C-alpha cells in the first residue's frame, strides 16, 4: 500500500523591476544546477515561463507550476524581489511554500551585480504576515546556489509532512478504554489542521473481521509473518487469526479512506478486544506501521497523528511507546555509569506491549501480553511482539491537543542505549540529556499523556518546522533545555 506522500517542488524566481532581471535568471539557473548535481532531478521543477516581476507574471508562474504537477513551492529572491507579487504567489498556491534569497557572489561585482535580496527577504516576510500567509523560512534563509540547494533539500521532508496532513484521514475504532482519559483529546484541532477523522464502533470492526474468515489471502500473509518472525515464531497457532485481522484492517482502509490519499489508524486493544477477538493486535499494528500505515494503541488519535508525521519526516518506521519506568539504580551503576555520559535521571525505559516493528528490535519473539494475562486467560492475550529496541539515535516527540483545544507539542533528541532491558514487551533503555527536568517541566507541566512517538534518528529540526508551520505556538513546542537554562516553571532554588 502506498501511504506516503511525494512532493514535486516548483522553483519560481522573482525580481524587482528596478533591479536587473538577469540576476534572478542566472541565479535561478545556478541554483537548479547546484540542486540537481547534489540531489538529482527528481522531485524538483524550474519554472521557465517568467521571472515574477508583476501580478500578471505571478498568475503565469502559478499556472505553470500547477500544470507541472507541483504540490510545494519555493519562492526564490534572486534580487530584492516584488513584495506584492511574490507574496500573492504564495497566497494563491495551494500547498507548502518556502522563501529563500540569493547572497551576493563576489566582492568584484557589487554595483550591477548587487541584488539586495538580504533586504528583500525582510519585506517578503513582513508582507506574508500582512496577508496571513504561512511559509517556511529557514533559520538563515540567504545563501549562494549551493547553500540554497541544501535549504530546499531540508524543506523536502517538511513539505512531505504538510502535504500528507492535508490529505490524511485517521480511522479510529471504539472509545478510549476506561481509565485512559489521557488519550482522550478534542478532535476539533484535527479539522483545523485539515485532517479528517472517521470514528467507528468496535462492533463494526468485529463484524468486518468475521467476514474475513476463510479469506483466500490468509495463507500468504501467514507465510510473510513466519518469514519475518523466524525463530521468534513462538505462537504459530495464532498467526491465522492475526493474518485475518491484518487483511480486515487493510480492506477497511481501502474501503473507507474516501477522497483522502493517506490513512493512520487509532486502534482498540482492550478491555474487551482480547476476549472477543481471541488475541491482541500488537503484532499486526507493528506490521502495518512498518508498511507506512501507522497504528496507535488504545485509540490514541493524536498518537496516530504524531506517528504519521514522524513516518513521513523520517521516511522510516516509527513506534509509539509509554514513557514508562525508571532505570533501577543498581542497573544504572552496573550498565550505564562511567560508560555513557548520562546521569541516572537522564535515563528511563520506553515500553509498549508489543507494537514496535520487528525491524526496529534487536531480537523479537511472538508472546502473550503479560499485563493482560494477569486478569484474563493467557490464550486470549497472544499476539505481542517482544524484544529490546535497537540501540541508536532517536527523537521522542508528540503533537497533542489540550483539553481546552490548544495545539501543543514536544521534541527531544536522545538515544536508545545498548543495554539489555531485563524486562518484557517492546522495550528499550532510553537516554535524553536533562530528561528529569524535561519530564517534570514539559511533559508533566504540559499535561501530556504517557504515550510518545519515537522516530529512529534525529529529526527535531524538521519536526519543529512542521509543528510551527501548522500553527503550534512556538512557546508551546517544548524541548529538553540544556543544563543551566531554566524552565519558566522550574524552581530557581531547586
C-alpha positions in Angstrom: 0.0 0.0 0.0 1.3 3.4 -0.9 0.6 5.6 2.1 3.4 8.1 1.9 3.2 11.4 0.1 5.7 12.6 -2.5 6.4 16.2 -3.3 7.3 18.0 -6.5 8.8 21.4 -5.7 8.3 24.2 -8.1 11.1 26.8 -8.0 9.9 30.3 -9.1 12.4 33.2 -9.2 11.3 36.7 -8.6 12.8 40.1 -9.4 12.0 43.7 -8.5 11.6 45.7 -11.8 14.2 48.3 -10.8 16.9 45.5 -10.5 18.5 43.6 -13.4 16.2 40.7 -14.2 19.3 38.8 -15.4 20.4 38.5 -11.8 17.4 36.4 -11.0 17.6 34.4 -14.2 21.3 33.5 -13.7 20.9 32.8 -10.0 17.9 30.6 -10.6 19.9 28.6 -13.2 22.8 28.2 -10.8 20.5 27.1 -8.0 18.9 24.4 -10.1 22.3 23.1 -11.3 23.6 23.0 -7.7 20.5 21.2 -6.6 20.4 18.6 -9.4 24.1 18.0 -9.1 23.8 17.3 -5.4 20.3 15.7 -5.1 19.2 14.6 -8.6 16.5 15.9 -10.9 13.6 14.0 -9.4 11.0 16.0 -7.4 12.0 19.5 -8.5 10.8 21.8 -11.3 12.2 25.0 -12.6 9.5 27.4 -13.7 10.8 28.7 -17.1 7.9 30.9 -18.2 8.9 34.1 -16.5 10.7 35.8 -13.7 8.0 37.2 -11.5 8.1 41.0 -11.5 4.3 41.8 -11.6 0.9 40.4 -10.7 0.5 39.2 -14.3 3.8 37.3 -14.1 2.6 35.8 -10.8 -0.5 34.4 -12.4 1.6 32.9 -15.3 4.0 31.3 -12.9 1.2 30.0 -10.7 -0.5 28.3 -13.6 2.8 26.9 -14.9 3.8 25.2 -11.6 0.2 23.8 -11.3 0.4 22.4 -14.8 3.7 20.8 -13.9 2.1 19.0 -11.0 4.0 20.8 -8.3 2.5 20.5 -4.8 5.2 22.5 -3.0 6.7 25.9 -3.9 10.0 27.7 -3.4 9.9 31.4 -4.0 13.5 32.4 -4.8 14.5 36.0 -4.4 17.2 36.4 -7.0 17.3 40.1 -6.1 15.3 42.4 -3.8 12.0 41.0 -5.2 8.5 42.4 -5.7 6.9 42.1 -2.3 3.3 42.2 -3.5 3.6 39.8 -6.4 5.8 37.2 -4.6 3.5 37.1 -1.6 0.4 36.8 -3.7 2.0 33.9 -5.4 2.4 32.2 -2.0 -1.1 33.1 -1.0 -2.7 31.6 -4.1 -0.5 28.4 -4.2 -2.3 25.6 -2.5 0.4 23.7 -0.7 3.5 24.3 1.5 5.7 27.1 0.4 9.2 28.3 1.2 11.0 31.6 0.8 14.8 31.9 0.3 17.1 34.6 -1.0 20.3 34.9 -3.0 23.6 36.0 -1.5 26.0 38.2 -3.4 28.6 36.1 -5.2 31.7 38.2 -5.3 33.2 41.5 -3.9 34.3 42.3 -7.5 30.7 42.8 -8.6 28.8 44.9 -6.1 27.4 47.5 -8.4 25.3 46.0 -11.2 25.7 42.6 -9.6 24.3 43.5 -6.2 20.8 42.1 -5.7 19.9 43.2 -2.2 17.9 40.0 -1.6 19.0 40.1 2.0 17.0 43.3 2.3 14.2 42.0 0.2 13.6 39.0 2.5 12.6 41.4 5.3 9.9 42.9 3.1 8.7 39.5 1.9 8.3 38.2 5.5 6.5 41.4 6.5 4.1 41.1 3.6 3.5 37.4 4.3 2.4 38.4 7.8 0.1 41.2 6.4 -1.6 38.6 4.2 -1.7 35.9 7.0 0.2 33.6 4.7 2.2 30.8 6.3 5.5 30.0 4.7 8.7 28.1 5.8 11.7 30.4 6.1 14.9 28.6 7.0 17.0 29.6 10.1 19.3 31.6 7.8 17.4 32.0 4.5 20.1 33.7 2.4 22.9 31.9 0.6 24.7 31.1 -2.6 23.5 28.4 -5.1 24.9 25.6 -3.1 23.6 26.9 0.2 20.1 27.4 -1.2 20.1 23.9 -2.7 20.7 22.5 0.7 17.9 24.6 2.1 15.5 23.2 -0.5 16.6 19.7 0.3 15.9 20.3 4.0 12.5 21.6 3.0 11.5 18.3 1.3 10.6 16.2 4.4 8.8 19.3 5.9 6.8 19.7 2.7 6.0 16.0 2.6 4.6 16.1 6.1 2.5 19.1 5.3 1.2 17.6 2.0 0.4 14.4 3.9 -1.5 16.2 6.7 -3.7 18.0 4.1 -4.8 14.6 2.7 -4.9 12.5 5.8 -7.8 10.5 7.4 -7.5 9.0 10.8 -9.6 5.9 11.3 -10.4 5.0 14.9 -12.2 2.1 16.5 -14.0 2.4 19.7 -13.9 4.9 22.6 -10.7 5.2 24.7 -10.5 2.4 27.3 -11.7 3.1 30.8 -9.1 4.9 32.9 -7.4 6.2 29.7 -8.7 9.7 29.7 -5.1 10.7 28.9 -5.5 9.5 25.4 -8.8 11.4 25.0 -8.4 14.9 23.4 -10.7 17.2 21.4 -10.8 16.3 17.7 -11.5 19.9 16.7 -7.8 20.6 16.1 -7.8 17.8 13.6 -10.3 19.7 11.4 -8.2 22.9 11.9 -5.2 21.0 10.5 -7.3 19.7 7.6 -7.2 16.1 8.8 -10.4 14.0 8.6 -11.4 11.6 11.3 -13.7 8.6 11.0 -14.7 7.2 14.4 -16.1 3.6 14.3 -17.5 1.2 16.8 -15.5 -1.9 17.9 -18.6 -3.8 16.8 -18.2 -2.6 13.2 -14.6 -3.9 13.3 -15.7 -7.2 14.8 -18.3 -7.7 12.1 -15.7 -7.0 9.4 -13.2 -9.3 11.0 -15.7 -12.2 10.9 -16.5 -11.5 7.3 -12.8 -12.2 6.5 -12.9 -15.7 8.0 -11.5 -18.1 5.4 -10.2 -15.3 3.2 -8.1 -16.9 0.5 -5.2 -14.4 1.1 -4.7 -15.5 4.7 -2.1 -18.3 4.0 0.1 -15.8 2.1 0.1 -13.4 5.0 0.8 -16.2 7.4 3.9 -17.1 5.3 5.1 -13.4 5.4 4.7 -13.5 9.2 6.6 -16.7 9.6 9.4 -15.4 7.5 9.6 -12.2 9.5 9.4 -13.9 12.9 11.9 -16.7 12.1 13.0 -18.4 15.3 10.9 -15.9 17.2 7.7 -17.6 16.0 6.7 -18.9 19.4 2.9 -18.8 18.9 2.3 -20.3 15.4 -1.2 -21.2 16.3 -2.3 -17.6 16.5 -1.0 -16.5 13.1 -4.1 -17.4 11.1 -6.2 -15.0 13.2 -3.6 -12.3 13.1 -3.4 -12.6 9.3 -7.2 -12.4 9.1 -7.2 -9.2 11.3 -4.4 -7.6 9.2 -6.5 -8.2 6.0 -9.5 -6.7 7.8 -7.7 -3.5 8.6 -6.2 -3.1 5.1 -9.5 -3.7 3.4 -11.2 -1.2 5.8 -8.6 1.4 4.8 -9.2 0.9 1.1 -13.0 1.0 1.5 -13.1 3.9 4.0 -10.4 6.4 3.1 -12.8 8.1 0.7 -11.3 11.0 -1.1 -8.2 11.1 1.2 -4.9 9.7 0.0 -3.3 8.8 3.3 -4.5 7.0 6.4 -3.5 6.4 10.0 -5.3 4.1 12.5 -6.1 4.5 16.2 -7.0 1.0 17.3 -8.6 -0.6 20.3 -6.8 -3.4 22.1 -8.5 -3.8 25.5 -10.5 -4.5 27.6 -13.0 -6.5 25.5 -10.8 -6.9 22.4 -9.0 -9.9 23.7 -12.0 -11.9 24.9 -14.0 -11.3 21.7 -11.3 -11.4 19.0 -9.3 -14.1 20.9 -5.9 -12.3 20.6 -4.2 -8.9 21.0 -3.5 -6.8 17.9 0.0 -5.7 18.8 2.0 -7.6 16.1 -0.4 -6.6 13.3 -0.2 -3.0 14.5 3.6 -3.3 14.2 3.4 -4.7 10.7 1.1 -2.1 9.3 3.2 0.7 10.9 6.3 -0.8 9.1 4.3 -0.7 5.9 3.7 3.0 6.2 0.2 2.9 7.9 0.8 4.0 11.5 -1.4 2.3 14.0 -1.6 3.7 17.5 -2.7 1.7 20.6 -5.5 2.4 22.9 -7.4 4.6 20.4 -4.7 7.3 20.8 -5.8 9.6 18.0 -3.1 12.2 18.5 -0.6 9.4 18.9 -1.6 8.1 15.4 -1.3 11.7 14.0 2.2 12.0 15.6 3.3 8.7 14.2 2.2 9.6 10.7 4.1 12.9 10.8 7.2 11.1 12.0 6.9 8.4 9.4 6.8 11.0 6.6 9.6 13.2 8.0 11.9 10.3 8.7 10.9 8.2 5.7 11.2 5.3 8.1 9.2 3.2 10.6 8.3 4.8 13.9 6.8 3.4 17.1 4.6 4.6 19.9 5.8 3.9 23.5 4.9 4.6 27.0 7.3 6.9 28.8 7.2 4.1 31.2 9.5 3.4 34.1 12.8 4.4 35.7 16.1 2.6 35.3 16.9 1.0 38.6 19.9 2.5 40.4 21.7 -0.8 40.5 21.2 -1.4 36.8 22.4 2.2 36.1 25.5 1.6 38.2 26.3 -1.7 36.5 25.4 -0.9 32.9 25.5 2.9 32.3 27.5 4.9 34.8 31.1 5.5 33.5 30.2 4.0 30.1 27.9 6.8 28.8 27.7 10.5 29.6 24.3 10.3 31.3 23.1 10.7 34.8 20.5 8.5 36.3 17.7 11.0 35.8 18.7 11.3 32.1 17.6 7.7 31.6 14.2 5.9 31.5 12.6 2.9 29.9 10.3 3.2 26.9 7.8 0.4 26.7 4.8 -0.9 25.0 3.2 -4.3 24.9 4.5 -5.4 21.5 3.7 -2.9 18.8 7.2 -2.0 17.7 8.1 -3.4 14.3 10.4 -6.3 14.0 12.9 -4.3 12.0 13.4 -1.9 15.0 14.1 -4.7 17.5 17.4 -6.3 18.3 15.6 -9.6 18.6 11.9 -10.5 18.7 9.6 -13.2 19.8 5.8 -13.7 19.5 4.4 -13.9 23.0 1.4 -13.3 25.1 0.5 -10.0 26.8 1.7 -10.4 30.4 -0.1 -7.5 31.9 -3.5 -8.5 30.4 -2.8 -12.2 31.3 -2.8 -11.2 35.0 -6.6 -10.9 34.8 -7.5 -12.9 31.7 -6.8 -16.4 30.3 -3.4 -16.4 28.7 -4.6 -17.9 25.4 -6.6 -14.8 24.6 -3.7 -12.4 25.1 -1.4 -13.8 22.5 -0.1 -11.6 19.6 2.5 -9.3 21.1 6.0 -8.8 19.6 8.5 -8.7 22.3 12.2 -7.7 22.2 14.7 -5.0 23.1 14.6 -1.9 20.8 17.6 -1.3 18.6 20.2 1.0 20.0 20.9 4.2 18.2 19.7 7.8 17.9 16.0 8.6 18.4 13.7 11.5 18.5 10.9 11.4 21.2 8.1 13.7 20.2 4.3 14.2 20.3 1.7 16.6 18.8 -1.3 17.0 21.1 -4.5 19.0 21.6 -5.1 20.1 25.1 -8.4 19.8 26.9 -9.1 23.4 26.1 -8.3 22.8 22.4 -4.8 24.3 22.1 -2.2 22.6 19.9 0.9 21.7 21.8 4.0 19.6 21.0 7.3 18.4 22.4 10.5 17.2 20.8 13.6 15.7 22.4 16.7 14.1 20.8 18.3 11.2 22.6 19.3 7.6 22.0 18.5 4.0 22.9 21.4 2.6 24.8 22.9 -0.8 24.0 21.9 -2.1 27.4 19.8 -5.3 28.0 16.5 -4.3 29.4 15.9 -7.4 31.5 12.2 -6.8 31.0 9.2 -7.7 28.8 7.3 -6.2 25.9 8.8 -4.0 23.2 11.2 -2.1 25.4 14.4 -0.1 25.5 16.7 1.8 27.8 16.4 5.4 26.6 18.7 8.4 27.4 17.8 12.0 26.8 20.0 14.8 28.1 18.3 16.5 31.1 15.4 14.1 30.9 14.4 14.5 34.5 13.9 18.2 34.1 12.2 17.8 30.7 9.9 15.1 32.2 8.8 17.5 35.0 8.6 20.9 33.3 7.5 19.9 29.8 5.7 16.5 30.0 4.1 16.9 33.4 3.6 20.6 33.4 2.3 20.5 29.8 -0.3 17.8 30.7 0.9 15.3 28.1 -0.2 11.7 28.1 2.1 8.8 28.7 2.3 7.9 25.0 5.2 9.4 23.0 6.1 8.8 19.4 9.6 7.6 18.6 11.4 8.2 15.3 14.7 6.4 14.7 17.2 9.2 14.1 17.5 12.8 15.0 14.6 14.7 13.2 13.9 17.5 15.7 14.8 20.3 13.2 12.3 19.2 10.6 9.6 18.3 13.2 10.0 21.7 14.8 9.4 23.4 11.5 6.4 21.2 10.7 4.8 22.0 14.1 5.5 25.7 13.7 4.0 25.7 10.1 0.8 24.0 11.1 0.2 26.6 13.8 1.6 25.3 17.1 2.6 28.4 19.0 6.4 28.3 19.4 6.1 28.8 23.1 4.0 25.6 23.1 6.8 23.5 21.5 8.7 22.0 24.4 12.1 20.6 24.3 14.8 19.4 26.7 16.5 22.6 27.9 20.3 22.3 28.5 21.7 22.4 32.0 21.7 26.0 33.2 18.7 27.1 31.2 15.8 27.3 33.5 12.2 26.3 32.5 9.6 29.0 33.3 8.0 26.7 35.9 11.3 25.5 37.4 12.1 26.4 41.0 15.2 28.6 40.8 16.3 27.2 44.3 15.9 23.6 43.3 
